Amino acid sequence: MSKIWVSMMVVVAMGAGMSGTAYAQDTLTIFGSGSGAFETPGVASAGVATATCTLNRATVEIACSARVYNIVGLTAGHLHVGGPGAAGPVVLGIEGLPVGATDDFNLSWTWKESDLRLRAAQGVLKMADVFESCSSGNCYINFHTATNPGGEVRINMCPQSEDNRFANGFYQINVCAPGR
């Protein structure tokens, strides 16, 4: 009887542990800086920017902040999936942009899964797909202007960790540091 009881407890404990997804690491910071030179093709612009985002798998959110300098006539800002040197589709739009801004600005925002623009052709069907791309260095933030509607400043986002030779604690891929 005691063997049956122990077996049942093991099964119950295993089921309880599998009821929610648990990760060894729930958050990852990605960072980047950029200019018009990173656009595809590159554009001549004095605009430069930095951005930091924290991917949070537990809350299914991405919290970001950006500092943008020397921008003239801001029209839009987005997160795209696509690695360095490749143009990719918009998956998340930045709300609350100071549209029409000229010169410098700072901005913070948070994306939730409800903000996601699905891109089935690129395999983006849920926020976890964006996490996989971004945590691997396969996404970028783009700020657009009237002068450069295809993009004025591109920030390639890369995972940050103590050891960038090995991707990150999420998926062990890092296109920002190939061959390391």
Buried (B, 14 or more C-beta within 10 A) or exposed (E): EEEEEEEEEEEEEEEEEEEEEEEEEBBBBBBBBBBBEBBBEEBEBEBBBBBBBBBBBEEBBBBBEBBBBBBBBBBBBBBBBBBBEEBBEBBBBBEEBEEEBEEEBEBEBBBEBEBBEEBEEBEBEEBBBBBBBBBBBBBBBBBBBEBBEEBBBBBBBBBBBEEBEBBBBBBEBBBBBEEE
